[in-house]
Amino acid sequence: MTIFRPLGIAAGLFLLATPSLGFIANDAEDTFNDGLEALRRGRQEEALASFQKVLAMDLSNEEAYELWKNTDAEIWLEMLSQEGDLNLVTMRLMSMAKAQVNERRDDADAIRELLRAATGNDVVARMAAIRSLSSDHGEYAVQYMLPSIGDQASPDRRVMVMNILTTMGDEVVLPLCAALDAPDAFLRRNVAVVLGYIADPRAAAFLARLSEGDADEGVRQQAAKALAACGGTKSAEFGFLALGNLYHQASPKVLRPDQYSKVVWSFSGGGLQSTEVPRYLYAQELSKVAFYNALRVSSASGPALAGLARVYASQMQLIADRQANGLEVGGEAAQARAGLLAVAASGTGAVDAGLTRSVNDGDQMAAIGLCRAVQQGLAVAGDGLNLALSKGDAGLRCEAALALVAQANASGTAVSDAAVAALGEAVGRRISRVAAVIDANAARSASIAAALTAEGVLVNTFATGASGLASVYKVPGLDAIIVADSLPDLTTHQVLTELAASSRFGDTPVLVVAANTELAEELYGDRTAGILNGDDVSAVREAMSESLGRDREYADALSRRSAKALGALAARGQNVTAARAGLTDALRNDRPDDVVIPALEALGSVGGKGEAAAVAALCADDAASDAVREAAAMSCAAMFSRGVAGTDSLDALHGVVSSDASLAVRGAAAAALGRLQLSDEMRAELLRLVRVNVGE
């Protein structure tokens, strides 16, 4: 059997080229040709600048396709052979070109007609049909080809169809991997043959599963050969775990921008089945496929269970975040609820291990989701929660503390001082601005982070474009994103384009930090909120909105939940002294009433003379709401009952009683003073004041 190995990404794309489809802007074409000429003369930096200018022209995918189609394959291969930024720019242009042919459809009649032409005698018609199968239908064509490659009675057609699939390359890998579950051994064997010739590493774990345990010896042998061609793996379980983690991270090693699809494939009912998936959940769905396959080959795989816990938790948070942005989620809301149950079903060990890995990986979205599952009583965790409490950022520490409180309430045990302190921190924290820096230059990134931190900004840093893009969605409340002009894995243009396409960052200022600010201004000036020169962050400060926006609502919600939790802990006798500083800070900040009132309730059980004075001052503040002033008086009453009082607090409350405040506030202040050990003369004076002020 002769199967033709594809020539690689570039050459494979050229096989799909079609006659000129339209007009491309002259300036883009001229600039591109300038870059080619510079490259021919060995002037790489000049060539790179030209190609970057082409990307900065914000070409449509169709225009990029025209550039690609009208340039010889040898030239693209030469560009791909370059290192560093030149290679990245080339890959970006090619991925944009490929995206032009990526709106594929599942049209059975059209696909079958093309397959007839692709396996006919007319060579020209065959090539045209193959191009159409790839550009118009892609992965959807696989399901209609499987009968042919499993047909032992028609060897010539079988070989032709296998050659077509091989030519189509990486776009057919995922449905072919699903087809390895077919009950027909002959079909499984031939699918493995095709995957071996495509040699895509994403197929390695699936082929390892067959080579290790397929019932048919021929399938095992062919799968082993194909596995070697795909790069091999230590074992099927190891391969699936690695694949699941890479998909969970949306790593470009397994999921380039042009490889996103609208469907996930499985094999059931005698054929391939596609399930529609929204783009923002696509990577997580593929991750689930990998982790479930890891369990399939090793039912006791703890890492697979932990991986699934992380994936389901991430999906829950992604869906919740989309809802918070006012976007439609449809049936995904039910999927989020089912995900919560899946996290619970994964077991205590998996939740704890998943939380530990999430914290260590900086995967906030998964870590928060797992903490919330514990908060709702659907899961239990131990070391992972304590790790989140000690290593997480401010928001994650609070989520972990709330989870620990939920577990303590369920078991009737005490909560650690560290958890109480984290809740107090959340209650009293002045809402900070948050920024992300995506820069491989470690010294520059650290310098920018230090400069922003000195101005009270919380900073997250990422060393690659891929890790930055994957992680910014997992950091609640970004107020600014800073992207370097040179990254090791993606072009700056690509990162800017991805951010601009996301509804999440529509109002978030994105800035570029550059070694050559003049060139960066020319390339990115109209697409960014500013260009940074080194660690001068003045442009960041100017770009940040005066309003904290919707993302800050998350921090306020944490404050409310923390205040209520502390109030409840104090009510059941838990010592919440560790939260005293944060609780007091809540009185000094401009915080909503539903944060301040529970904080006052908790302070009543732990406050000292200093806190009593601050609470009494709040009771006397006629700018505060009556509900807060009344709660402040009752908090003073609780402190006075414990023998805590001072001249400042007494004078403040005495002034409230004799003021024109509402009857409820004056009455509460009087009740607080009534808790004190007063002389008969002082108590009589207090009663006289009350009588006068109620108009008797």
HULINJO-V868350 format. One record per pair of residues at least 6 apart in sequence whose ideal C-beta (glycine too) atoms are under 7 Angstrom apart, sorted by the first residue. I is the first residue (numbers start at 1). GAP is how many residues later the second one is. Records with the same first field share a line. If there is no record, write none. Layout:
# HULINJO-V868350
I=GAP, GAP
This chain:
# HULINJO-V868350
1=158
2=157
3=159, 160, 163, 190, 194
4=159, 162
5=161, 192
6=6, 160, 161, 163, 192
10=63, 66, 67, 70, 84
11=62
12=157
13=81, 85
14=59
15=152
16=85, 115, 118, 119
17=52
18=51, 113
20=49, 50
21=45
22=40, 44
24=39, 42, 43
25=38
28=26, 29, 31, 35
29=38
31=19, 22, 23
32=22, 35
34=16
35=12, 15, 16
36=39
38=8, 9, 12
39=8, 40
44=38, 42
47=39
48=37, 38, 41
49=470
51=38
52=37, 471
53=470
55=34, 37, 436, 438
56=437, 467, 468
59=37
61=35, 38, 39
62=38
64=29, 32, 33, 36
65=32, 35
67=26
68=25, 26, 29
79=7, 11
80=7, 10
85=401
88=402, 403
89=402
92=399, 401, 402
95=161, 162, 163
98=160
99=159
101=34
102=156
104=32, 33, 34, 35, 36
105=31, 32, 35
106=34
107=30
108=36
111=22, 26, 29, 30, 33
112=32
114=15, 18, 19
115=29, 30
117=8, 9, 12
118=8, 11, 12, 15, 46
119=38, 41, 42
120=6
130=34, 37
133=8, 31
134=34, 37
138=33
139=32, 33, 35, 36, 122
142=30, 33, 34, 130
143=32, 128, 129
145=16, 20
146=33, 41, 126
148=9, 10, 13
149=9, 12, 13, 38, 41, 42
150=34, 36, 37, 40
151=7
152=34
162=28, 31, 32
165=7, 29
166=28, 31, 32
169=29
170=28, 30
173=22, 25, 27, 29, 30
174=91
175=90, 97
176=15, 18, 19
177=26, 29
178=87, 88, 89, 94
179=12, 88, 93
180=8, 11, 12, 26, 30
181=86
182=6, 85
185=31, 33, 34
188=22, 26, 31
189=29, 30, 33
192=15, 18, 27, 30, 31, 34
193=29, 33
195=8, 12, 31, 35
196=29, 30, 33, 34
199=30, 31
200=30
201=29, 30
202=41, 52
203=27
204=23, 26, 27, 28, 29, 35
205=28, 31, 34, 35, 38, 85, 88
207=16, 19, 20, 23
208=19, 25, 27, 28, 31
209=27, 84, 88
210=9, 10, 13
211=9, 12, 13, 16
212=24
214=6, 9
233=6
236=61
237=57, 60, 61, 64
240=50, 51, 53, 54
241=53, 62, 63, 66
243=11, 47
244=43, 46, 47, 50, 63
245=62
246=7, 8
247=7, 8, 36, 39, 40, 43
248=36, 39, 59, 62, 63, 66
249=221
250=33, 220
251=215
252=214, 237
255=28
260=19, 22
261=21
262=14, 15
263=11, 12, 13, 14
264=11, 13, 21, 22, 25
265=7, 9
266=7
277=8
278=54
280=38, 42
281=34, 37
284=27, 30, 31
287=24
288=20, 23
291=13, 16, 17, 20
294=7, 10
295=6, 9
302=47, 48, 51
305=41, 42, 45
306=44, 47, 48, 51
308=34, 38
309=34, 37, 41, 42, 45, 61
310=44, 47, 48, 53, 56
312=27, 30, 31
313=30, 53, 56, 57, 60
314=51, 52, 55
315=20, 21, 24
316=20, 23, 24, 53
317=48, 51, 52
318=47
319=10, 13, 14, 16, 17
320=16
322=7
323=6
324=226
325=178, 179
327=176
340=33, 38
343=8, 27, 30, 35, 36
344=29, 34, 35
348=31, 32, 33
351=19, 22, 28, 29, 30
352=29, 30, 31, 32
354=12, 16
355=12, 15, 26, 29, 30, 33
356=27, 28, 31
358=8, 9, 12
359=8, 25, 28, 29, 32, 33
362=109
363=111
364=32, 110, 111
365=108, 109
367=21, 25, 29
368=28, 31
370=11
371=17, 28, 29, 32
372=27
373=6
374=6, 7, 11, 29, 32, 33
375=27, 28, 31
377=29, 33
380=27
381=22
385=15, 18, 19
388=8, 9, 12
389=8, 11, 12, 29, 30, 33
392=8
393=65
394=31, 35
395=81, 160, 163
397=25
398=24, 25, 28, 160, 164
401=18, 21, 22
402=159, 160, 163
404=11, 12, 15
405=10, 14, 160, 164
408=6, 7
414=160
415=154, 159
417=161
420=156, 158, 159
421=157, 158
423=139, 142, 143, 156
424=142, 154, 155, 156, 157, 158, 159
425=157
426=132, 133, 136
427=132, 135, 136, 139, 155, 156, 159, 168, 172
428=153, 154, 155, 156, 157, 158, 161
430=159
431=117, 121, 124
432=24, 25, 26
433=24, 46, 111
434=23, 24, 41, 43, 44, 45
435=17, 22, 24, 43, 44, 45, 47, 105
436=24, 26, 32, 36, 39, 42, 45, 46
437=8, 11, 12, 22, 24, 45
438=24, 27, 30, 44, 45, 46, 57
439=6, 45, 74
440=23, 24, 44, 47, 48
441=43
444=69, 90, 91
445=16
447=88
448=34, 65, 87, 89
449=10, 12
451=84, 86
452=7, 85, 88
453=6
455=86
460=15
462=6, 9
464=23, 24, 25
465=22, 24, 25, 29, 30
466=23, 24
468=27
469=26, 29
472=6, 9
473=31
476=75, 78
477=74, 75, 77, 78
478=30, 73
479=29, 65
480=28, 29, 31, 60, 63, 64
481=18, 24, 27, 29
482=29, 31, 50, 58
483=9, 12, 13, 27, 29
484=8, 29
485=7, 27, 28, 29, 30, 35
487=8
492=20, 32
496=14, 28, 31
499=6, 11
507=42
509=20, 34, 35
510=18, 19
511=17, 18, 19, 20, 21, 28, 29, 32
512=8, 12, 16, 19, 20
513=19
514=6, 17
517=14, 16
520=11
521=10
525=6
529=14
530=9, 13
532=7
556=36
559=32, 36
560=34, 35
563=23, 32, 35, 36
564=34
566=10, 13, 17, 32, 36
567=31, 34, 35
569=7
570=6, 31, 32, 35
576=26, 29, 30
577=29
579=23
580=26, 27, 31
583=16, 19, 20
584=19, 27, 30
586=9, 10, 13
587=9, 27, 28, 31
593=32, 34, 35
596=32
597=30, 31, 34
600=15, 31, 32, 35
601=30, 34
603=8, 12, 32
604=30, 31, 34, 35
605=33
607=8, 32, 37
608=36
609=35, 37
612=24, 27, 32, 33, 34, 37
613=33, 35, 36
615=17, 20, 21
616=20, 32, 33, 36, 37
617=35
618=6, 10, 14
619=10, 13, 14, 17, 33, 34, 37, 50
620=32, 35, 36
622=39
626=36, 38, 39
629=32, 36
630=34, 35, 38
633=20, 32, 35, 36, 38, 39
634=34, 38
636=13, 17, 36
637=34, 35, 38
640=32, 35, 36
641=34
645=31
653=16, 19, 20
654=19
656=9, 10, 13
657=9, 12, 13, 16, 32, 33, 36
658=31, 35
659=7
663=31
666=27
670=16, 20
673=13
674=12
678=8
